């Protein structure tokens, strides 16, 4: 049988008989190193890539060349976007803008609507922020709202977690979706729009609706002692006379939603200004997608929106706008703004090298011809590409505990399939992988332990609440992806 390959060097040196074992052994090594030996995912992905090339009989020099090309291309295409997103997210927290969104929405909700309000808060905060940062930021609010309303911590907390998690797995500019978009050559604007469309009902079902039942079998009250300043990250909170006072890096204020003035002349930006700033990159990227669909090529409006809606330009504009509306708007001086920008980058260094190494692994799979072999097999099997993508991501997620590793690895395996799909179908493929990457978080996932400790749960309680919630997001997300595939 002739070798199957996407690159000339691979065709001369690899045998198709070794392609599947090479892929399986490479993935197994990555899983074993991450799960059992606790090796950093960056090193695990690098070693896995080398093993794939060696077993597939690709020369070591070609294997290294493929890995470094994939690493560099991913870092160039995704790294800048992740860095800009981190800058925007921390400035939102430090200015008090995130607290303003939280206080305004929660302060205007009745007890019956509080879980739905918390889901909305989680989704809005999760739009520009990484999951871990959003959780640390929201924990003070979750605890205070649960204590003041007398409702279960699970009833209030699960909706917020659902909003954060769904955005993390389905909506760019989070690392996982960005890597999948880059690997599969999907349209970012269309993927963003479809991701938000799927995330809305998914958050509703896995958040407020599921929380109603989860609170019955995991009935835990909010802790009496509040989160300390050391582990609350950029935001801390206290309760004074029944009014929540939340302190962000940029100032303090009571939760009235009016941009209250705090210490040192700082004050929160208004809710309207904060929300407008958060939505700037979303609107720009969605406008580009809309122009590409409805406007003719060469149209001046389409050209302008294509330029402004390019992910790099859209996020860069958002950061610049945030400097004035959130930074200067809250009374932060130039030194404080610069400090916020500087502090945003070190925490994402690990994420950057992981997603870049994932890109290297993807390119190694492509260069050996494994990806094309999988694509040919799927084409002849009649199996749904979207279902296959979800299953691959689920298996890697269960084994490694990392949504990002699951996304980048599944994207690499399925990249050749994307060449046969339309633009909309490719975006749905990204979202199917993103949904699968969230399936059943358990003890090998850092997020599992983060939720367990912050909520004061046992391992069993965490499995019955957080883990089931993640599974619901994954399954419901897949269902809506499949439904959309009927019309796209």
N, C-alpha and C positions, 0 to 999 in steps of 0.2 A: 504494500500500500504506500502511496506517495505521502510525503510529509505534508501536513497542513500547517500553513504559516501565513503571517501577515508581513513578514520581512524576509528579504532575500537571504541574509546570512543564516537565519533560522531554518529555512527550507533545505539548506545544504547539510545541516549538521544535526537535525532532530529527527526522531522517528516517532510516528504517530502512536506506536504501541506504548511509548513511555510518557505520553502527554498527560493522560489521566492520572497515572500513579504519581507523576511529578507534582501535579496540582494538589492531589490529596495529601501527599507527604508534606508539601510546603505549608498547606493550611493546618495540618495536624501539628507540625512543629511550632507554628505561630501560636496555636491554641495551647499546646503544652507549656511553652515557655511563659506565656502570660498567666495562665490559670494555675499551673502547678508550681513552676519554678519562680514565679513572681518577677520575671524579667520585664523590663520596660518595653512597652509596645513598639517603640522606635527600633530598638535592637532586635526585637522578635521579628518584626516585618522585614528588616534588613537580612537577617539570617534565613528567614523563610524564602525570600527572593533568590538568594544564592543557591539554596537547596533545590528550588524549582528548576533553575537553569542547569545545575549539574545533573540532576536526574533526567531532565529532558534532553541531555546531551548537547546543550548549547555551550559553546566555548566560554570559559570563565571571563575572558575579556569582553565578549559580546554581552554576557549576563550583567557584568558591571556597567557596561555602557548603557544598556537598557534601563537598569535601575537608576543610574544617575540622571538619565534623560527624564524619566518619569518623575523623579524627585524634584528636579529643577523646574520642569514645566508646571507641576502642581504648586510648588512654592511661589512661582511667579504669578500663576493665575488665581490662587486662592489666598496665599499668605498676606498680601496687601489688604485684601478685603477683611480678613479676620482681624488684622491689626487695627484697621479703621473702625470696625465694629466694636472692638474692645475699648478704644478711645471714647467713642460715643457713649457706650454703656456706662463707663465709670464717671464720665462727666455728668450724665443724667443722674447718677446716684449722688455724687459729691455736691451738686448744685442744689439738691433737695427736690429736683423735679420728679423723681420717682416717688418720693413720699407724697408729693402734691397729688399725683394721679391716684395713689392708694387712698389717701384721706378723703379726697373729693368724692370718689365713687362709693367707698364704704360709708361715708358720712351721710349719704343721701339714700341709703337703702334701708328698707324695713327688715325686721328679723327674718321674715319668710324669704326675702330676696337676697339676704346676705351671702348664702352659698353661690348664687349666680353672680353677685357682685365680685366675690373673691375669684371666681373663674375668669371674669373679665379683667380683673386686676392682674392675675397671673399671665393671661395672654398678652396684655399690653406691656407689662414689664418684661415678659419673655421674648417679645418681638426683637428688641435690640440687644438683650443680655444673654450671656451664657447661663445654663441651668443653675450651676453652683452659685454664681453671683446673685441670681434672682432669688434663690432659696434663702440665702443668708440675709438678703435685703428684706424679704417678705416675712421671715419668721417672727420678728417683733410684732408686726401687724396681725399675723395669724393668731398669735398667743393673746394679744390684747383684745381682738375682736371676739375670740372664743370666751374669754373671761367676762367681758362686758355684756355679751349677749346671753351668757349662760348655756350656750350650745356646746356640743362635743367638739373637741379639738379636731377629730376626724371629719366631722360635718363641715367645718370651716376650712380645714387645711387641704383636704383632698381636691376640692375644686381649684384652688390656687396651684397646687402641684400639677394638676391636669393641664391647666393653661400653660404653665412653664414647659412641661415635658413635650406637649404636642408641638409647640412652636420650635423647640429645640430639634425635634426630629424631622419636621415637615417643612419648615419655612426658612429660606435663606434670609439674612446672611450668616446663619449658624454653620459651623465647620462641616458637619456631615452632609447636609443638602448641597453646600457649595462644592464639595469634592465630587459628589455624584453628578452634579450639573456639569462640572468640568470634564469628568471622565466620560460621560455619555454625550457630550456636546449638546446638552439641552438648552433651551431658551430660558434665561433666568426670569424674565418678566412673566412669561406664561406659567412657569413652575411656581413662582411666587403667588400669582393669582389663584391657581388651582390649589396650592397648598393652604392658603387662607380659607378658600371655599370648603375644603375637606376638614380643616382644623375646627371650624365653627361647630358643626354638629358633633364632631368627635369629642371636643371638650365638653359639650353639653351632656353627652351620654356618659362619658367616663368621669366627669367631674360632679356637678350638683346632683344628677340623678343617681349615679352609683353611690355617692357619699351618703345619701339618705339610707341606704341599706348597710353600707360598710360601718356606719356609726352604731348600728345595732349590735354587731358582733365584735366590734372593737370600740368599746365605749370608754374613752379615756378623757378625763377633764384636762383643761389647760393647766400647766404647772403653776404653782403659787410663786415660785421664784422665777424672775424674768431672765432672759438671755443676757449674759454679761457683755460689756463693751468689747472684750477681747475676741469673743467668737461671733459677735454680731456684724463684724466686718465694717462696711461703710455706713451702716445705720444702726442706731441704738434707740431704745424707747423706754419710757417710764409712764406710769399712770398717775395723774394728779387730779384729784377731785372728780374722777369719772371722765376726764378729757385726756385723750391719748396725745402725748407729746413725743414726736418722732424727730430724732436728730440725725441729719445726714451730714456728709462731709462738708457741705456747703452752707449749712445754717440750721436753725431750728424754727419750730412754729407749731402752733396748735392746729388740730385737724379741722379747720373750718373751711378749707378749700378756697381761701381768698388771698393766698400769697403773703402770709404773715411775716412780719419782720422779726428777726431773731437777734442773736448776739453779734457784736462787732460790725453792726451795720448791714449784715447780710440778711437776705430774705428769699423766700422761695419764689421761683418764677410762677406765673399764673398757670392754672390748669389748662386753659385754652392754648397758651403759648407753648407749654410743655408738650401737649398732645400734638399740636401742629408740627413741632420740631421732630417728634418721634416718627410721624407719618411722612416726612419729607422724602426719605429714600424710597419708601413704599410707593408713594404716588408717582415719583419719577420713573421707577422701573416698570410699574403697571402702565403708565402712559406710553412708554416705549413699546411695550407689548401690544397695546391697543392700536398705536400708530402703524405698527408693522402689519397688523391684520386688516385695518380699515382704510389706511391712506395709501395712495399710489406711490410707487417708487419714484424718487426725484422730487416729490412734494416737499416744499420748504419746511412745513410743519413737521413732517415725518423725519426729515434730516435733523432738525433741531432736537426733537424728542429722542431720536436714536442716540445722539451725542450725550444729551443730559441724562438719559436713562441707562447708559452704560454703567454696570455695577460699580466700577471704580470711581467714575465721575459722580454718580448718585451718592455714594457713601462719603466721598470727599466733600461734596457740597453740604451734606448733612452734618459732618463734623465742624465745618467752618460756620454754618448757621448756628450750631449748638454752642460754639464758643461765645457768640454774642447773645443769643436768646436765653441760654441756660447759664453759661459761665458769667458773663458780664451782667446778664439780666438778674442774677441772684446776688450781685455785689462782689463776686470773686475778682480779685485783682489778677494781673498778668502772671505773677509768681504762683498763685494758687492754681490757675488754669494750667500752667506749664507743669506743675507738680502732678496734677491729676492725669494729664496725658502721659507723663513719664511712668507713673505707677501702674498704668493700664497694660503696659507691654510685657514686663517680666512674667506675670501669671500665665500668659498664653504661649510662652516659648515651647513648653512641652506639647501643646496642641499642634503648633505649627510643624514641629518635626515629625509628629505622629502622622498627620494627614499627608505630609510630603513623602514620608516613607511608604504610606499606603499608595500614593501615586507611583512610586518606584516599583512596588509589588505589582500593580496593575500593568505597568509597561513591560515587566518581565513576562507576565502571563501572555500578553499580546505578542511579544517577540518570539516566544516559543511556539506559538500557534495554538495554545490551549484554548484561548477564547474562541477562536474560529471553530474548533472542534465542538465546543459546547453549543455554539450557535447553530452549527449544522445538525447536531443531535436534536435540539429543541425544535428546529424547523421541521424535522421529519417525524417528531413525536406527537405533534398536535397539542402539546401542553401549553397552557396559557403562559406567555412570557411574563406577565405581571405576577401571576401566582408563583412562578418559578423564582422570580426576583425576591419576592417576599419570603419564600421558604429558605433560600440561601442566606438571606440576611438574618432570619430567625435562628438558624442553626449556628451561625457564627456568633451572634449575640448571646445565645445560651452558653456557648462554650467559653467565650472570652470575657463576657460581662461588659463589654465596651460597645456603645452604640456607634461611636465614630469608627472603630476598627471594623465593625460589621458593615457599615456603609461603604467604607473605602474598599474593603476586600470584595464585597458583592458587586460593587460597581466595576471593579477590574475584571471579574469573571464574566460579567454580562455586557461589557462594553461593545463587543462585536455585534451583539443583537440590535443595538441602537441604530446601526446603519440602515436597517431595513424598516425602521419605524418613521411615522410622520412626526412633525414637531410636537403636536399635542400628546401623541402616544409616548414619545421620549420623556416628556415631563411627567406623565403618569408612571413611567418606569422608575424615575427618580423617587417619586412619592411612595411607590410600592416598596422600594428598598428602605426608604426612611421609616415607613410603618413597621416593617419587619425588624428594624434595628432597635425598636423600643420594646420588643416582646419580653414579658416576664423577667423583670429585674430581680436578681436574687443575690446570694451571698458573695458572688465573685464580682459584683458591681459596686463601685465606690459610692454611687448614688444611693444604693440600698442602705448602707451604713450611715450615710449622712442623714437620711430621713429618719432612720431608727433612733439615732442619738438625739436629734433636735426635737422629735416628737415624744421621746421618752417611752418608746415601745419595746416589747420583746421581739425576738426574731419571728415567732409565730404571728404576732399581731402585724408586723411589718409585711409579712407574706400575704396576710388576709386583707390588707388595705392597699399599700403602695404597689406590691407586685401584681395584684389583680387589676388595679387601675392601669398600670402600664400595659398589661395584656389586653385590656379593653381598648385602649388607644390604638394598639397595633392591629387588632382584629377589625375594629370599626373603621379605622383608616383604610385597611385593605378593601373592605366592603364598598366604601364610597369610591375608591379608586376603580374598582371593577364596574361599579354603576356608571361612573363617568366615561369609562372606556366604551360603553354601549352607544354613546352619542358623540364621541370625539374620534 
